[in-house]
Amino acid sequence: GDTTDDLIELANKCHSNPPKREMDQLLATGEQVSIALMAMTLESMGVPAVSLTGGQVGIITEPSHTRAKIKSVARARLEKELAAGKVPVVAGFQGLADGTAITAEGETCVADTTTLGRGGSDTTAVALAAALGADECEIYTDVDGIYTTDPRIEPNARKLRDISYEEMLELASQGARVMHPRAVELGEVYRLPILVASSFREAPGTLIHGGVSMEQRNKVRGIAHDTDVAKITVRGVPDRPGIAAAIFEPLAEHGISVDTIVQNASLEGLTDLTFTVSRGDLAKAMEFVEPVAREIGAAGCVADGTLGKVSVVGTGMQSAPGYAARMFRALFEAGINIEMISTSEIRITCIIKGEQVADAVRALHKAFQLERAEEEPAQA
């Protein structure tokens, strides 16, 4: 349950800024404990099983600690164990860094363990299913499917029968925590359906796939929210080529992800540039942005770490007008001010005050009538 959080807490007691390689060494142990115990439990039930770490099963990643991406998955070990009638119990969230290290003495070293970052277990599951050519990847978790929004905030939230890869990817990217965006993206690339269902009770889950019903009555499928939002505004920025690159390149180099970006229209050769980062990255981001602002002659920087965001998502929105107006009206009637707006073809996101996020979710869920059951798809 909370093993990863407990290990992170231990690391922070030992070091104020733990080395990333050592963090991977530490965090990988949590999954290894689980797989060994699971394999023992299966064996005690008369089911032949074998536990395998990410490295043992052949998950090769980029040589990037704490947030590595999977480069390839070898099938030989899995196929061998399956052919022998065993159930492979594989550690998620981890792999081996690509390449073989050579010491100064010319000795070959085993590649380092890497971890995939939060949500890495979902990503591992989808990667293994894709590598084996499975028909479907089933993920059993502490919820029984994908809901129109977080049922802890809106009790009238409704479980979806199915959802497209695009819609799920947008919901996950904008704060829905049921599935990690990387896992959904991998499923879409390999056209691998993903079933999300409950570990604790028998109930139909939600299928994430590419073949959702055409012309659905309700064009909005779900509402995502996130309270981990901070805003930085660089005021009085000279409006000339290269300024945006000067501001955002240092952030990218130091692994700070930027979300919504808004630039005002130029007035007398000056403009304001506003963007959002996670609250945890705000202080670090300001360390890099403020010196750049001085160098380019900007008027200054201001920050706000008390924001959140709410998003409506649905593939049907791109072919029907009026959804933005409906969203803005619902927020206005709930007394919620919009700080920033960003859109994609199937999403509208509003940056608002953090303490108003729950009210915004409830207002939008009601405005788009998401509690109403969808029509059953027509039979072929």
C-alpha positions in Angstrom: 0.0 0.0 0.0 2.2 2.8 1.3 5.6 1.0 0.9 7.0 3.5 -1.6 6.0 6.5 0.5 7.6 4.8 3.6 10.9 4.2 1.7 11.0 7.8 0.4 10.5 9.0 4.0 13.4 6.8 5.1 15.6 8.1 2.3 14.9 11.7 3.3 15.9 11.0 6.9 19.3 9.9 5.6 19.9 12.6 3.0 18.3 16.0 2.3 18.6 15.3 -1.4 19.1 11.6 -2.0 21.2 10.5 -5.0 18.8 9.3 -7.8 20.7 6.1 -8.4 20.4 5.2 -4.7 16.7 6.1 -4.7 16.2 3.6 -7.5 18.1 0.9 -5.6 15.9 1.6 -2.6 12.5 2.0 -4.2 12.9 -1.2 -6.3 13.0 -3.3 -3.2 9.3 -2.7 -2.4 8.1 -4.5 -5.5 10.6 -7.3 -5.0 9.2 -8.0 -1.5 5.7 -8.2 -3.0 6.5 -10.5 -5.9 8.4 -13.0 -3.7 5.5 -13.1 -1.2 2.9 -13.5 -4.0 4.9 -16.3 -5.6 5.1 -18.1 -2.3 1.4 -17.7 -1.7 0.5 -19.1 -5.1 2.9 -22.1 -4.5 1.2 -22.8 -1.2 -2.2 -22.9 -3.1 -0.7 -25.5 -5.5 -0.1 -23.0 -8.3 3.4 -23.2 -9.7 4.8 -19.6 -9.8 8.1 -17.7 -10.1 8.9 -14.2 -9.1 10.9 -12.0 -11.5 12.4 -8.6 -11.1 12.2 -6.1 -14.0 15.8 -6.9 -14.9 15.3 -10.7 -14.8 12.3 -10.5 -17.1 14.2 -8.3 -19.6 12.7 -4.9 -19.2 15.3 -2.5 -20.6 15.0 1.2 -20.0 16.7 4.5 -20.7 19.7 5.1 -18.4 17.7 7.7 -16.5 17.1 7.2 -12.8 13.8 7.7 -11.0 11.8 8.4 -14.2 13.2 6.0 -16.8 11.2 5.1 -20.0 11.0 1.5 -21.3 13.0 0.9 -24.4 12.3 -2.8 -25.0 11.0 -6.0 -23.3 12.5 -9.4 -23.9 10.0 -12.2 -24.2 12.3 -15.2 -23.8 12.2 -15.6 -20.0 8.4 -15.0 -19.8 7.7 -17.5 -22.6 10.0 -20.1 -21.0 8.3 -19.9 -17.6 4.8 -19.9 -19.2 5.7 -22.9 -21.3 6.8 -24.7 -18.1 3.4 -24.1 -16.6 4.4 -21.4 -14.1 2.7 -18.1 -13.4 5.3 -15.3 -13.7 4.9 -12.7 -11.0 6.8 -9.7 -12.3 7.9 -6.6 -10.4 6.4 -3.5 -11.9 7.9 0.0 -11.8 11.4 -1.1 -12.6 13.9 -2.3 -15.2 17.6 -2.3 -16.1 19.4 0.7 -17.7 20.3 0.1 -21.3 24.0 -0.6 -22.0 26.7 -2.3 -20.0 29.1 -0.4 -17.9 32.9 -1.0 -18.0 35.0 -0.2 -14.9 38.4 1.6 -15.1 39.9 -1.9 -14.6 38.1 -3.1 -17.7 35.7 -5.3 -15.8 32.1 -5.6 -17.0 29.4 -4.5 -14.5 25.7 -5.4 -14.4 23.6 -2.6 -15.6 22.0 -0.4 -12.9 18.4 -0.8 -11.7 16.1 2.0 -12.8 12.6 2.9 -11.8 9.9 4.2 -14.0 8.4 6.9 -11.8 4.9 7.0 -10.3 2.4 4.9 -12.2 5.2 2.7 -13.4 3.4 -0.5 -12.4 0.6 0.2 -14.8 3.1 1.0 -17.5 5.0 -2.3 -16.8 1.8 -4.3 -17.1 0.8 -2.8 -20.5 4.4 -3.2 -21.8 4.4 -6.9 -20.8 1.0 -7.5 -22.4 2.1 -5.7 -25.6 5.4 -7.7 -25.8 3.5 -11.0 -25.4 0.9 -10.0 -28.0 -2.0 -10.4 -25.5 -5.6 -9.6 -26.5 -6.1 -7.4 -23.5 -4.4 -6.1 -20.3 -6.5 -6.3 -17.2 -5.5 -3.9 -14.3 -7.2 -4.6 -10.9 -7.0 -1.7 -8.5 -8.8 -0.1 -5.6 -11.5 1.4 -7.8 -14.0 -0.6 -10.0 -13.5 1.4 -13.1 -13.3 4.9 -14.7 -15.9 7.4 -13.5 -17.2 10.6 -15.1 -15.4 12.3 -12.3 -14.0 11.6 -8.8 -16.9 10.0 -6.8 -15.4 11.3 -3.6 -16.1 14.8 -4.8 -19.3 14.2 -6.8 -21.5 11.4 -5.4 -23.5 11.3 -8.6 -20.4 10.4 -10.7 -21.2 7.5 -13.0 -18.9 4.6 -14.0 -18.2 4.5 -17.7 -18.7 1.3 -19.7 -15.8 2.2 -22.0 -13.7 5.1 -23.0 -11.3 5.9 -25.8 -7.6 6.0 -25.5 -7.6 9.7 -26.4 -10.2 10.6 -23.8 -8.5 8.5 -21.1 -5.1 10.0 -21.9 -6.5 13.6 -21.5 -8.2 12.7 -18.3 -5.1 11.1 -16.9 -2.9 13.9 -18.0 -5.2 16.5 -16.4 -5.3 14.9 -12.9 -7.5 11.7 -13.0 -5.4 9.3 -11.0 -7.0 5.9 -11.9 -4.5 5.3 -14.8 -1.1 6.7 -15.5 -0.8 8.6 -18.9 2.2 6.6 -19.9 0.3 3.3 -19.6 -2.6 4.7 -21.6 -0.3 6.0 -24.3 1.5 2.7 -24.6 -1.9 0.9 -24.9 -2.9 3.2 -27.7 0.4 2.7 -29.6 0.0 -1.0 -29.6 -3.8 -0.9 -29.9 -4.0 -3.0 -26.7 -7.4 -2.8 -24.8 -7.0 -2.1 -21.1 -9.7 -3.2 -18.6 -9.7 -1.3 -15.3 -11.6 -3.2 -12.6 -11.7 -3.7 -8.8 -9.4 -6.0 -6.8 -11.9 -6.2 -4.0 -15.3 -6.9 -5.5 -17.0 -8.5 -8.5 -18.2 -5.7 -10.7 -17.9 -4.8 -14.4 -14.9 -2.6 -15.0 -14.2 0.1 -17.7 -12.6 -0.9 -21.0 -10.1 1.6 -22.5 -9.9 1.0 -26.2 -10.1 2.6 -29.6 -13.6 1.5 -30.7 -16.1 3.5 -28.6 -19.6 4.1 -29.8 -20.0 6.7 -32.6 -22.1 9.8 -32.1 -22.6 9.5 -28.4 -25.4 11.5 -27.0 -23.3 13.2 -24.3 -20.2 14.6 -26.0 -18.4 15.3 -22.7 -17.3 11.9 -21.2 -15.5 13.1 -18.0 -14.2 15.8 -15.8 -10.7 15.8 -14.4 -9.2 18.0 -11.7 -5.9 18.7 -10.1 -5.0 20.9 -7.1 -1.2 20.6 -7.7 -0.9 23.8 -9.7 1.3 26.9 -9.4 1.5 29.9 -11.7 4.5 32.0 -12.6 4.1 35.3 -14.5 7.1 37.1 -16.1 5.9 40.7 -16.4 7.0 43.3 -19.0 8.8 40.8 -21.3 10.4 42.3 -24.4 8.5 41.1 -27.4 11.3 39.7 -29.6 12.5 36.4 -31.0 14.3 34.0 -28.6 12.7 35.3 -25.3 10.5 32.2 -24.8 13.4 29.9 -25.4 15.5 31.7 -22.9 12.9 31.3 -20.2 11.8 27.7 -20.9 15.1 26.0 -21.8 16.6 26.2 -18.3 13.4 24.6 -16.9 13.5 21.8 -19.4 17.2 21.1 -18.7 16.4 20.7 -15.0 13.5 18.4 -15.5 10.7 20.9 -14.6 7.5 20.2 -16.6 5.6 23.2 -17.8 1.9 22.9 -18.4 -0.4 25.8 -19.5 1.3 28.7 -21.2 -0.4 32.0 -22.0 1.2 35.1 -23.5 -0.6 38.4 -23.7 -0.8 40.5 -26.9 2.2 42.8 -27.2 1.7 46.4 -26.0 4.4 48.9 -26.8 6.9 46.1 -27.4 6.2 44.4 -24.0 4.1 41.4 -23.0 3.3 39.3 -20.0 4.2 35.6 -20.1 2.4 33.2 -17.7 2.8 29.5 -17.3 2.0 26.8 -14.7 4.1 24.1 -13.0 3.4 21.7 -10.1 3.5 23.3 -6.7 6.5 21.1 -5.7 8.5 22.6 -8.6 7.6 26.3 -7.9 10.5 27.3 -5.8 13.0 25.5 -8.0 11.4 27.0 -11.1 11.7 30.6 -9.7 15.4 30.0 -9.1 15.9 29.6 -12.8 13.3 32.1 -14.1 14.2 35.1 -12.0 17.8 35.4 -13.3 16.6 35.0 -16.9 14.0 37.7 -16.3 16.7 40.1 -15.2 19.0 39.2 -18.1 16.2 39.9 -20.7 15.1 43.1 -19.1 11.7 41.9 -17.9 9.9 44.0 -15.3 9.8 41.1 -12.8 8.3 37.8 -11.8 5.3 36.9 -9.6 4.2 33.5 -8.4 1.0 32.0 -7.0 1.1 28.5 -5.5 -2.6 28.3 -4.5 -4.2 27.2 -7.8 -5.9 24.2 -9.3 -7.4 23.2 -12.6 -10.5 21.6 -13.9 -11.0 20.0 -17.3 -13.9 18.7 -19.4 -12.9 16.0 -21.9 -14.7 14.3 -24.8 -13.9 13.4 -28.4 -17.4 14.6 -29.4 -16.6 18.2 -28.5 -14.5 18.8 -31.5 -17.4 18.5 -33.9 -20.1 20.3 -31.8 -20.1 24.0 -30.8 -21.0 25.6 -27.5 -19.1 23.5 -25.0 -16.7 26.2 -24.0 -19.5 28.7 -23.5 -21.4 26.1 -21.4 -18.4 25.4 -19.2 -17.7 29.1 -18.6 -21.3 29.9 -17.8 -21.4 27.0 -15.3 -18.3 28.3 -13.5 -19.6 31.9 -13.5 -22.9 30.8 -11.9 -20.9 28.9 -9.3 -19.0 32.1 -8.5 -15.7 30.8 -9.8 -13.2 33.1 -11.5 -11.1 31.7 -14.4 -7.4 32.6 -14.2 -6.2 30.9 -17.4 -7.7 28.7 -20.2 -6.0 26.1 -22.3 -7.6 23.7 -24.9 -6.9 20.7 -27.1 -9.2 19.2 -29.7 -11.0 17.2 -27.1 -10.4 19.1 -23.9 -11.0 22.5 -22.2 -9.0 23.3 -19.1 -9.6 26.2 -16.7 -7.0 27.3 -14.1 -8.9 28.5 -11.0 -8.3 29.0 -7.2 -7.3 25.7 -5.5 -10.0 26.0 -2.8 -12.7 26.2 -5.5 -11.8 23.0 -7.5 -14.3 20.8 -5.7 -17.1 23.3 -6.3 -16.1 23.6 -10.0 -16.2 19.8 -10.5 -19.7 19.5 -9.0 -21.0 22.5 -11.1 -19.6 21.1 -14.3 -20.8 17.6 -13.7 -24.3 18.9 -13.2 -24.1 21.3 -16.2 -23.1 18.6 -18.6 -25.6 16.1 -17.0 -22.9 13.4 -16.6 -25.0 11.5 -14.1 -27.3 10.5 -16.9 -26.7 7.0 -18.3 -25.4 6.8 -21.9 -27.4 5.2 -24.6 -26.3 1.6 -25.4 -24.3 1.3 -28.6 -26.3 0.2 -31.6 -25.9 -3.5 -32.5 -24.1 -4.3 -35.7 
